Amino acid sequence: MKRFIYIITDRNRNNLHVGLCSDLLKTLDFYRQMPTLFFDSAQHLNRLVYFEEINTEEQAMERFKTVSTYTRPQKEKMIRPVNPDWVDLTIGLSFESGIRARPQLRPSISSSRKAVTFL
């Protein structure tokens, strides 16, 4: 089963929280529903800035332990190459899951099309 290591921050980028989960969208929805879970109301964790997908639980746990011990500059070094503007990656994830959930919206290739050959 796939696991995700993620870093989530507030709008001012003051706090960087590292987490481990199996369903990233469900976890982000939880953060949205419980905004003051880890910090006070001025520092809502609502911006996903980094995530990794890992195939095994053992590797994910090891990576989580490693990333959790990183200092802030080390975490920023991880984030900046893949997300230099620190944009919220939740929008892209929500879009992708919407496409997967509604396959009927994808255009299908009609079986009546004929192959074209070039001479």
Residue pairs with C-beta under 8 A, 6 or more apart in sequence:
1 22
1 57
2 22
2 53
2 54
2 55
3 20
3 21
3 22
3 53
3 54
3 55
3 56
3 57
3 60
4 20
4 21
4 22
4 24
4 27
4 51
4 52
4 53
4 54
4 60
5 18
5 19
5 20
5 51
5 52
5 54
5 60
5 63
5 64
5 67
6 18
6 19
6 20
6 21
6 24
6 27
6 48
6 50
6 51
6 52
7 16
7 17
7 18
7 19
7 48
7 49
7 50
7 51
7 67
7 75
7 78
7 79
8 16
8 17
8 19
8 28
8 31
8 45
8 46
8 47
8 48
8 49
9 15
9 16
9 17
9 45
9 47
9 49
9 86
10 39
10 43
10 44
10 45
10 46
10 47
11 44
11 46
11 47
12 43
13 47
13 86
14 43
15 38
15 39
15 43
15 45
16 49
16 72
16 75
16 76
17 38
17 45
18 64
18 67
18 68
18 70
18 75
19 27
19 64
20 60
20 61
20 64
21 27
24 48
24 51
24 93
25 93
25 94
25 97
28 48
28 90
28 93
31 37
31 45
31 46
32 46
35 41
35 44
35 45
35 46
36 44
37 45
38 45
39 45
46 88
47 86
47 88
47 90
48 88
48 89
48 90
48 93
49 79
49 83
49 86
49 87
49 88
49 89
50 75
50 78
50 79
50 82
50 83
50 89
51 89
52 63
54 60
54 63
67 75
67 78
70 78
79 86
83 89
99 105
99 106
